[in-house]
């Protein structure tokens, strides 16, 4: 657990007692702060009480004496409407922060590496952490991925802290100076929360705010917004900019070409890794992720051979292009983390003969962004709230079946894949939607997919045994 100094007896409020909020409340309490913690859900309050965290109804709290409010990432402090407790705290002049800001204040001397972008953050974060750990560095990996940061083991100046940073988290992180930053891509997402695309871009750019001349900014240049940001950073001279691409050569940067990772940072360019041998990083989008991770690892002090070697041993991440099973020649892939159209497109373009499971709670752009990948899709199998509107959207281009739930969709997709005789059929969960209509998060949805595949595999094994069903 991370301990904070100079906070003994200081009143600190915590609103939202999910994983990160409860972790922050426990760390503050253990550090001697006067904690006032609250969650609207009685079950979470009970969990906090059992953990010894003091509770207080923050709706009834006088914030004039409270030093700061630690707000869970999903609770708005501004748009679309501030939570009443956040509004009350702001009116009293109380600072509003997140748990990652607490980490930065507790351990300012660590080497921080921050990763953000609309898609690919988790894979790139995990890959950088894997590189550093493979090199024997004392490493922590977290943020929007993995364990809450306040549950980290103690950190010192030799520790590399690799943090996936969502736009929500960046809004409430002020003091961390990232030695290495990574911005992968920016496409429209969370627009209601940020008041439009400009607000979303501004939140993402906060990752560069405290970088100085000795810092390195790794920026993907495969979309126009990030190209513009890269040029802004060069013009400002605030940090060394290393461009990366999964599509084209970038002088002075790292890119993928013909399935190979090419390092052109210091010239002459050289191939450092054959990405075609890395099954856990399929598709062009993962080529960019690998390029970004390699550039960031080198910026953090790794030699090129160590960074490239770690890419080939990367085990991959659950719910991101995760190969679940191959049954009767059909491969099942779980990309439940594809919660928007751009992410789903990346999954669709990484495979052919796709039997696509999509749906959930739709984002504002529906399936528009996925259109370039429809040529790879044989059929769509639709679940959740978006099933009917998605069928209408696909009507003139793709055959689509409304299945409602994942068990039905997995069974129907498998049946069609076997009947239609594709060479290498893939049943792909890439929802292009949030999960909240049927599941608490994308992890639960991905686990449900894997469980459905396991049940189907058992049924198929029985069918194929001598004496089984015809």
N, C-alpha and C positions, 0 to 999 in steps of 0.2 A: 504493500500500500504506500502511496505517496503521502508524505507529511508536509504541511505548510508551516512556515515560520512566521512569527510576529502576528499570530491570529488568536492567541489566547484570550478568551473572554469577549471576542469581537462578535457582534450579532451578524449572522449571515443567513439569508433565506434561501431555500431550495424549493423550486416548484417543478413537479414532474419527477416521480420516483420509479421510473423504469430503470433499465440497466445502468445507464450513465448517471442518471440523477441520484439513484440510491448509492452508487459508488462514490459520487462526490459528497453526498451527505455523510456517509460513513467516514470518509477521509477528513472532512472538516471537523466532525465530532471528535475523532481520534487526535486531531491536532489542537484541540482545546477551544475551538470556536463555539459560540453560543448559537447552536443550529436551530432554525425554525423551518421545518420541512413540511411539505404538503403535496397531496395529489388528489385529484377529484375522484379517483377510484378507491372505494373502501378497501378492496383487496390489496392494493399497493400500499396503502397506509398501514394495514395490518402487517405486511411484510417488513416495512420500515420499523415499525414498533418492535417487532420480534428481533430485529437487528440492533436494537438499542438506540435508534435514531429518534431524537425528540421531535414531536409533531406540534404544529401550530396552524390554525386556520388563517392562511395568509390573506384571505378576503377581509378579515377583521384585524389585521396587524397594522400598527402604526409604523410606517417605513421611515420616519424622520430620524430614527436612531440606527437603522439597519445600514451596514456598510455596502453590501452588494446582494443582488439577487442572482442566483445561479439558475438559469432557465434551461430546461430540456430542449434539445434541438427542434422538436416538432411543435413547440408552443410559440406562437407568433408574438413578437414584441412590437411590431409595427404593422406590416401588411399581412393579410387583407384587412384585419382588424386586430389591434393589440389585445391580448388577453387582459381581463380587468385587473389582475394582480400586477402584470407588467406595466400597465398604464398608471397604476397607483404608485409603483416603485419609481417610475420615471418622473412623475409629478413631484415626488419627494426628493429628487436629485440622487437617487440610489443607482449605483452602477449596475448594469445588466450584463452578465458574462455567461460563458459556457464552461464545461468541465475542462476543455482543452486550454482555455485561458488560465485556469487554476494550475494546470500542469506547468505552463510556461512560467508562471510566477514562482512555483515551487522549485523548478530546476532550470534556471535561465542559461546555464553554461553548457548544456548538452548540445550535441550536433543534431539539429532538427532538419528533417527532409520532408517537405510537404507536397502532396499530390492532389490535384483537383482536375475537374473536367466533367462533362456531362456523362460520358461513358468511358469505361475502361479503368476507372480509378482503383477498384479493388484488386484487379489482376496486377496492375502496375505496382501498387503498394506492396502486395504480397511478394512479387518478384524481386523488388528492391530489397525487401527484408530478407528474402532467401539468399540473395547475393551477399549481403553483408554478413549474415550468419555463416555462410559457407567460407567466408574469409576469416572467420574467427572473431569478428567484431562483437562486442557487447551490444546487443540490439533489442529494441522494443518496437513492436508493430501494433498499431491500433488506430484510434480515431473513429471514423465512420465504419471501420472494419474491425472485427475481433473484439478483444476484451476492452472494457472501459479504461480510459487512460489513468484514472486515479487508482486503479487496481494494479498498475505496473509495480514491479519490484523497484527498489530505490535506484535512482539515476544519478550519474556524476558526469563530469566534463568529457570522459572518454566514451560515453554511451551515445550510440546512434539511435535516434528516435524517428521512426518512419510513420508518418501520419496521413491517412486518407482524410481529406478535408471536404466536406459537403459545403454547398453555398450557405446553408443554415449555420453551420459551425463557424465558417469564416466571418460571418456577420458579428459574432460574439467573441472573436479572438483578436486581441489588440497587441499584446506584448511580445509574442514569440517572433524571433528573427530566424527565418528559415535560411540555413546555409545553402540548401539546394531546393529549388522549387520546380514542380512539374505541372504544366497546364497541357492536358491532352487534346481537348476539343471543346467547343461550345456550340450547342444547338438548343433550340427553345425547350425549356423544361421549368417546372415550378414557377411559371410566370405569374400566377395569382399571388403567390407568396411574396414575390419581389416587385410587384407592380408593373410587370412587363419585361421585355427582353433587356432593356437598358439596365434595369435594376439587377437582373440576374447576372449580367456581364460584370457589373460593378462589384457584386459580391464575390465573383470568381477572382477578379483582379486584386482583391485584398490580400491574396496569398503573397504578393510581391511587395507589400507595403513597407516592410522593415528591412528588406534586403539592402545590402551595401555593396561597395565596389568589389569586394572579394567573394561575393555570392555568385551562384550560377543559376540561371533560369532556363530550364529545358522546356521548349514550347513546340507542340505539334503544329504543323503548318499545312494540314490537309483540309482545313476549312477556313473560309474568309475572315471570320471574326478573330481567330487565333493568329492568322497572318498579320492582321492589323495590330494586334496586341504585341506581337514579337517586334514589329517595327517601332512601336511606341517605346518599348523597353530599350531597344538599341539607341533610339534618339535621346532617351533620358540618361543613358550611360550608367544606370543604377547597378546593373549586374551584367555579367557575361552571358549572352544569349546563345544557346545551342539549339538550333532548329532540328526537328526530327520528323520523319515522314514514313508512312507505310506504303507510299505510292510512287515517289519520285526521288531523284537525287537532290540533295540539299547541300550546297557548298558550305563547309565549316560545321556540318552537323552529322547526324547518323540517320541512315535510311535503309529500307529493304528494297532489294532488286532481284527479281527472278528467284525468290525464295531464300535469298542470302541476306544477312545483316552486314551492312557496309559502314565502316567508320571513316568519315572524311573530316574529322575535327581538326586534325593537325597536318594533313596531307603528307604523302600521297594517300589516296583512299585505299582501304584494304578490307577484304572480306574477313569477318571475325567469327561468323557463326552460320551454320546451315539450318535455317528455321524449318525446313522441310522435314527434319528429323525430330522435331519437338511436337509430339502429338497433343500436348496440353495447351498449345498456343495456335489453334487453327485460324485461318482467315487473315485478310488484309488488316483488319482492325487490331488483331493481336500482333501483327508485324510492327505496327506503330507503337503498341504497348511495349514490345520487346526493345525497340529502338530507344524509347524514352527511359526505360528502366536501365538499359546499358549506359546511356549517357549520364543518368543520375548516379549510378553506381560509381562510374569513373570520376565524376565530380566530387563524390564523397570520399575519394581516396583509394579506390580499388584499381588494380592494374587491369588492363584490357583483357588479358587471358583469364583472370579469375572471374570477371564480370560475364564474359561470354560463356565460360564453362558452366556457370550457375544457370544460365538460360536453358541449357540442354538437360539439366537435372531438375528443372522446375516441376513440382508435382501437380500444379494446377489448383483451382479453387472450386469448392462446391457451388453449384447453382450458376456457374458461368461456363457455358460450353462443356458441361460435365458429361462425359460418356458414362452412362448408367449401366447398360447391358447390351449385348447383342443376342437376339433370340430368333431362331429360325431364319437367319440371314437379315433380320431387321435390327438396326442400331437405334437405341433410344438415347436422346441427348437432352439434358436438363439445363436450360438457360433461363430459369425463372427470374434471374436478375435483369432480364431484358424487359424492363418496366415501361419503356417508351418506344416509339416507332423507330428511332435511329438505332437503338440497341438491338431491336428485333431484326432490322435490316442487316446488321452485321452478322447475325446468326444465319439468316437465310442465304446470304451470299457466300457463306463458308461451306455450304453443302449443296448437293444436287439430289433430285428425286426426294423432295421433302414432303412429308405428311405433317402439316403444321398445326399445332395446337396453340390457339390464340384466344385472348379474351380476359375479362376481369372488369375492373373499373377503368373505363377509358380515359386517356389523357385528351387534352383539347384538340390535338391534331388527328385523332383517330388513327387510321392506318395509312395516311398520306405518305409518310416517310418510308414505308415499307415497299412501296410500289416497284422500285427497281429490282427487288428480290423475288417478285412473284413468278418470274420465268423459271425459277428453281422449284416451285411448289406444284405438287401433283393435286393435292386437295387440302382444304382447311377444315379444322374441327374446332368448333367455337364453344366457349364456356363463359359462365358468369353474366354480369349485367350487360356486357357489350355484345353478347352473342347475336341478338337480332339486328342491331345497327351494323355490326360488322358483316353479317350475311348480305345486307342490302348494299353495303359498300363494295363487296367482292362480286356481286351478282353477275356482272357482265364479263368478268375476267377469270374467275376461278370457281370450281365447284366447292361448295361449302356445306357442312352439316352442323346443325345445332345439337350439341351434346349436353350442355348444361353443366356437367361436373367432370372432373378429371378422370375418374374411373371409367366413365362412359366414353370419353374422348380417347383415352389410351387404347381401350378395346377396339373401338371403331377404326382408329388409325392403323392399328396393327392388322386388323382384318383386311382393310383395303390394300395395305402395303403388300401383303402376301398374295392377294388376289390379282393384283395388277402387274406383278412380275418385273418390277424395276430392278436394275442391276445391283444397286447398293442403296436400298431404301433407308431413309432416316425418319424416325418419328421424333419431331423436334418440339419441345415446349419452349416457345419464345413469345410470351403473351402480349407484348406491346401495350401492357396495361398494368396499373397498380393491382395489388392483390386484395385490397381491403373489403371487397364485397363478399369474399368467401373465406379469406385467411387473414391472420393478424399481420403477416409480413411475407416477403418473397421467399424467405427460408422455409416457412411452413408450407407454402405452395410447392416449392421444389421437393420437400420431403414427401408431400402427398403424391407427387408425380412418381417419385422413386418407389414408394410403397405400392402404387398401382402397377408399376412395371414388375415389381417382385411378385405380386399376386398373379399377374398375367403369365409370368414365366413359369410359376408353379402349375398353373392350369395347362399351359402348352406342353410342359414336360409330361404331364399325365396323358395328354392327348397323343403324344408321339410314342409313348411306350407300347410295346406289343400288348394287344388286348384293350388299348385305350379307345377313347371315342374316335369315330371316323372323322 
